[in-house]
Amino acid sequence: MQMSNSSSITQFLLLALADTQQMQLLHFWLFLGIYLAALLASGLIITTIVCDHHLHTPMYLFLLNLSLLDVGSISTTLPKAMTNSLWDTTDISYSGCGAQLFLIFFFLSSECSLLTIMAYDRYVAICQPLHYGTLLGSRACVHMAAAAWGSGFFNSLLHTANTLSLPLCQGNALDQFFCEIPQILRLSCSHSYLREIGLLHFSACLVFGCSVSIVLSYVQIFRAVLRNPSEQGWYKAFSMCLPHLAMVSLFLSTGNTGTFAHLKPPSISSPFLDLVVELKDALKKLMQSGVSQQQ
């Protein structure tokens, strides 16, 4: 359906994951299982941390925030995908699409910042334990968590406002099962979309910067651990860091997939890659549970 401009678009058409009703129902049950597992795991982590006063420490505060971000992230796309699969529909309202654009960027940006902060927390705990209480006091931790959420909010607001301001004249069909910025750019009839591509590359550089910071933190951690002759000290340090490091690696690997999906040419479709990004959330919950048990 061709549109003359973006003001006449009241809804978008999402990509159907299957051609038959039976396969649509299969996707519904798959998404439902992933969604319930994610909610259950995050709910257990959040409830445990909130109710147990012994867990009111910086690392658990950050883990609590990470769990909240994960709940928000997976709740942004899966409920709509399940609804469309169950009722064999593909439409999403213009405002609903805008909300998805904003929330996806918001949660992922905040999560990236928070994982960087958690790596710094582990670095201070192992490499500068005498200064831990000073550098990561209650107020400092609250400010760090708020900064992660705030940076995600402003980054997402910038991208969403810029994307939705573009004139659209290439129809309203999105080659994706949820709303994402590259698919909106594909519908644009103005060279202004190059501005958003520049912003996406800038965000990719920020993600790269977070990745470098995490790697440098763990390089210093492992150097400190290897200098410690105590085998018990080695075990404690690695048990504290490895679950979080595995979770970071999982996020960055699937984050790279998501980055590719956002920076790829609009003509390239990646429903399989984005489905993989959704499937990884269940595995991430196991990693978070491992962090909670190892602390």
C-alpha positions as CSV (number, residue, x, y, z in Angstrom):
1,M,0.0,0.0,0.0
2,Q,1.7,3.2,-1.2
3,M,1.4,6.3,0.9
4,S,2.1,9.9,-0.2
5,N,3.7,11.0,3.1
6,S,4.1,9.9,6.7
7,S,1.1,11.9,8.0
8,S,-1.3,9.6,6.1
9,I,0.1,6.4,7.7
10,T,-2.0,5.2,10.6
11,Q,-0.5,1.7,10.9
12,F,2.4,-0.4,9.7
13,L,2.3,-4.0,8.4
14,L,4.8,-6.3,10.1
15,L,6.5,-9.4,8.6
16,A,4.6,-12.7,9.2
17,L,7.0,-15.3,10.5
18,A,5.2,-18.1,8.7
19,D,2.8,-18.6,5.8
20,T,0.4,-21.1,7.5
21,Q,-1.8,-20.8,10.6
22,Q,-0.2,-23.9,12.0
23,M,3.3,-22.5,11.9
24,Q,2.0,-19.2,13.3
25,L,0.6,-21.1,16.3
26,L,3.9,-22.9,16.7
27,H,5.7,-19.5,16.8
28,F,3.1,-18.3,19.4
29,W,3.8,-21.2,21.7
30,L,7.6,-20.8,21.2
31,F,7.4,-17.1,22.0
32,L,5.1,-17.7,25.0
33,G,7.5,-20.3,26.5
34,I,10.4,-17.9,26.1
35,Y,8.4,-15.0,27.5
36,L,7.2,-16.9,30.6
37,A,10.7,-18.3,31.3
38,A,12.2,-14.8,31.1
39,L,9.5,-13.3,33.3
40,L,9.8,-16.1,35.9
41,A,13.6,-15.9,36.0
42,S,13.7,-12.2,36.3
43,G,10.9,-12.2,38.8
44,L,12.7,-14.6,41.0
45,I,15.9,-12.5,40.9
46,I,14.1,-9.3,41.6
47,T,12.0,-10.7,44.4
48,T,15.0,-12.4,46.0
49,I,17.2,-9.2,45.9
50,V,14.4,-7.0,47.2
51,C,13.4,-9.3,50.1
52,D,16.8,-10.3,51.3
53,H,18.6,-7.5,53.1
54,H,21.9,-9.3,52.8
55,L,21.8,-8.8,49.1
56,H,21.4,-5.0,49.3
57,T,25.0,-4.6,47.9
58,P,26.2,-2.7,44.8
59,M,26.5,-5.8,42.6
60,Y,23.0,-7.0,43.5
61,L,21.6,-3.5,42.9
62,F,23.0,-3.5,39.4
63,L,21.8,-7.0,38.9
64,L,18.3,-5.9,40.0
65,N,18.4,-3.1,37.4
66,L,19.6,-5.4,34.7
67,S,16.7,-7.8,35.4
68,L,14.3,-4.9,35.2
69,L,15.8,-3.9,31.8
70,D,15.6,-7.5,30.6
71,V,11.9,-7.7,31.5
72,G,11.2,-4.4,29.7
73,S,13.3,-5.4,26.6
74,I,11.6,-8.7,26.0
75,S,8.2,-7.2,26.8
76,T,8.6,-4.7,24.1
77,T,8.5,-7.1,21.1
78,L,7.2,-10.5,22.2
79,P,3.7,-9.7,23.4
80,K,2.9,-8.0,20.0
81,A,4.5,-10.9,18.1
82,M,2.5,-13.4,20.1
83,T,-0.7,-11.5,19.4
84,N,-0.1,-11.3,15.7
85,S,0.8,-15.0,15.5
86,L,-2.2,-16.1,17.5
87,W,-4.7,-14.0,15.5
88,D,-2.9,-14.3,12.2
89,T,-2.5,-10.5,11.8
90,T,0.4,-8.3,10.9
91,D,-0.7,-4.8,11.7
92,I,0.7,-2.4,14.3
93,S,-0.5,1.2,14.9
94,Y,1.8,4.1,14.1
95,S,2.0,5.1,17.7
96,G,2.6,1.5,18.7
97,C,5.4,1.2,16.2
98,G,6.9,4.5,17.6
99,A,6.7,3.1,21.1
100,Q,8.6,-0.1,20.0
101,L,11.3,2.0,18.4
102,F,11.8,4.0,21.5
103,L,11.7,1.2,24.0
104,I,13.9,-1.2,22.1
105,F,16.7,1.4,21.9
106,F,16.0,2.6,25.5
107,F,16.4,-0.8,27.1
108,L,19.3,-2.0,25.0
109,S,21.3,1.2,25.4
110,S,20.7,1.2,29.2
111,E,21.6,-2.4,29.4
112,C,24.9,-1.8,27.6
113,S,25.8,1.0,30.0
114,L,24.8,-1.1,33.0
115,L,27.0,-4.0,32.0
116,T,29.9,-1.6,31.7
117,I,29.2,-0.4,35.2
118,M,29.0,-3.9,36.5
119,A,32.4,-4.7,35.0
120,Y,33.8,-1.6,36.8
121,D,32.2,-2.9,40.0
122,R,34.0,-6.2,39.7
123,Y,37.3,-4.4,38.9
124,V,37.1,-2.2,42.1
125,A,36.0,-5.2,44.2
126,I,39.0,-7.3,43.2
127,C,41.8,-4.8,42.2
128,Q,41.0,-2.0,44.8
129,P,39.1,-3.7,47.6
130,L,40.2,-1.1,50.2
131,H,38.5,1.6,48.2
132,Y,35.4,-0.3,47.4
133,G,33.2,1.4,50.0
134,T,34.4,4.8,48.9
135,L,34.1,4.4,45.2
136,L,30.9,2.3,45.2
137,G,28.9,3.6,48.1
138,S,25.2,3.6,48.2
139,R,24.8,7.0,46.7
140,A,27.4,6.4,44.0
141,C,25.7,3.2,43.0
142,V,22.3,4.9,42.7
143,H,23.8,7.7,40.6
144,M,25.5,5.1,38.3
145,A,22.3,3.2,37.8
146,A,20.4,6.4,37.2
147,A,23.0,7.5,34.7
148,A,22.6,4.1,32.8
149,W,18.8,4.6,32.6
150,G,19.1,8.3,31.8
151,S,21.6,7.8,29.0
152,G,19.4,5.1,27.4
153,F,16.4,7.4,27.6
154,F,18.1,10.4,25.9
155,N,19.8,8.2,23.3
156,S,16.5,6.5,22.5
157,L,14.6,9.8,22.4
158,L,17.0,11.2,19.9
159,H,16.9,8.3,17.6
160,T,13.1,7.9,17.8
161,A,12.3,11.5,17.2
162,N,14.7,11.7,14.3
163,T,13.4,8.6,12.7
164,L,9.7,9.4,13.0
165,S,10.3,13.0,11.7
166,L,11.3,11.5,8.3
167,P,8.8,11.7,5.4
168,L,7.6,8.3,4.4
169,C,6.5,7.6,0.8
170,Q,7.4,3.9,0.1
171,G,4.4,2.3,1.6
172,N,3.9,1.0,5.2
173,A,5.1,-2.7,5.0
174,L,8.1,-3.5,7.3
175,D,10.2,-6.5,6.4
176,Q,10.5,-7.4,10.1
177,F,8.2,-8.9,12.8
178,F,8.7,-5.8,15.0
179,C,9.4,-2.2,14.4
180,E,13.0,-1.2,14.0
181,I,14.8,1.9,12.7
182,P,16.3,0.4,9.5
183,Q,12.9,-0.7,8.3
184,I,11.5,2.8,8.8
185,L,14.4,4.3,7.0
186,R,13.7,2.0,4.0
187,L,10.3,3.7,3.6
188,S,11.8,7.2,3.6
189,C,11.7,9.3,0.4
190,S,14.1,11.9,1.7
191,H,17.9,12.0,1.9
192,S,17.4,13.1,5.6
193,Y,17.6,9.4,6.5
194,L,21.4,9.7,6.1
195,R,21.4,11.8,9.3
196,E,19.8,8.9,11.2
197,I,22.4,6.4,9.7
198,G,25.1,8.7,11.1
199,L,23.5,8.6,14.5
200,L,23.3,4.8,14.4
201,H,27.0,4.6,13.6
202,F,27.7,7.0,16.5
203,S,25.7,4.7,18.8
204,A,27.6,1.7,17.5
205,C,30.8,3.5,18.4
206,L,29.4,4.0,21.9
207,V,28.7,0.3,22.2
208,F,32.2,-0.4,21.0
209,G,33.5,2.0,23.7
210,C,31.5,0.1,26.3
211,S,32.9,-3.2,25.0
212,V,36.5,-1.9,25.2
213,S,35.9,-0.6,28.8
214,I,34.6,-4.0,29.8
215,V,37.5,-5.8,28.2
216,L,40.0,-3.5,29.9
217,S,38.4,-4.0,33.3
218,Y,38.6,-7.8,33.0
219,V,42.2,-7.6,31.7
220,Q,43.1,-5.8,35.0
221,I,41.0,-8.3,37.0
222,F,42.7,-11.3,35.5
223,R,46.2,-9.7,35.9
224,A,45.4,-9.1,39.6
225,V,44.1,-12.6,40.1
226,L,47.1,-14.3,38.4
227,R,49.4,-12.3,40.7
228,N,47.6,-13.8,43.7
229,P,49.4,-17.0,44.8
230,S,46.3,-18.2,46.8
231,E,44.4,-20.9,45.1
232,Q,41.3,-20.0,47.2
233,G,41.7,-16.4,46.1
234,W,41.8,-17.5,42.4
235,Y,38.6,-19.6,42.9
236,K,36.7,-16.8,44.6
237,A,37.7,-14.2,42.0
238,F,36.9,-16.3,39.0
239,S,33.6,-17.5,40.6
240,M,32.6,-13.9,41.1
241,C,33.5,-12.8,37.6
242,L,33.0,-15.6,35.2
243,P,29.2,-15.8,35.3
244,H,29.0,-12.0,34.7
245,L,31.7,-12.2,32.0
246,A,29.7,-15.0,30.3
247,M,26.6,-12.8,30.5
248,V,28.5,-9.9,29.0
249,S,29.8,-12.1,26.2
250,L,26.3,-13.3,25.4
251,F,25.0,-9.7,25.3
252,L,27.8,-8.5,23.1
253,S,27.6,-11.4,20.7
254,T,23.9,-11.0,20.2
255,G,24.3,-7.2,20.4
256,N,26.7,-7.5,17.5
257,T,23.9,-9.3,15.6
258,G,21.5,-6.6,16.5
259,T,24.0,-3.9,15.4
260,F,24.4,-5.7,12.1
261,A,20.6,-5.7,11.7
262,H,20.6,-2.0,12.3
263,L,23.5,-1.1,10.1
264,K,22.9,-3.5,7.2
265,P,21.6,-2.1,3.9
266,P,17.8,-1.8,4.1
267,S,17.4,-4.3,1.3
268,I,18.8,-7.1,3.4
269,S,16.2,-8.9,5.5
270,S,17.2,-10.6,8.7
271,P,14.1,-12.1,10.4
272,F,16.2,-15.2,11.4
273,L,18.9,-13.0,13.0
274,D,16.4,-11.1,15.0
275,L,14.6,-14.3,16.1
276,V,18.0,-15.4,17.4
277,V,18.3,-12.2,19.4
278,E,14.9,-12.9,21.0
279,L,15.8,-16.5,21.7
280,K,19.0,-15.6,23.6
281,D,17.0,-14.0,26.4
282,A,16.1,-17.3,27.9
283,L,19.8,-18.3,28.1
284,K,20.7,-14.9,29.6
285,K,18.3,-15.6,32.5
286,L,20.3,-18.7,33.3
287,M,23.5,-16.6,33.3
288,Q,21.9,-14.1,35.6
289,S,20.8,-16.9,37.9
290,G,24.5,-18.1,37.9
291,V,25.6,-14.6,38.9
292,S,23.1,-14.6,41.8
293,Q,24.2,-18.0,43.1
294,Q,27.9,-17.3,42.8
295,Q,27.9,-14.0,44.7
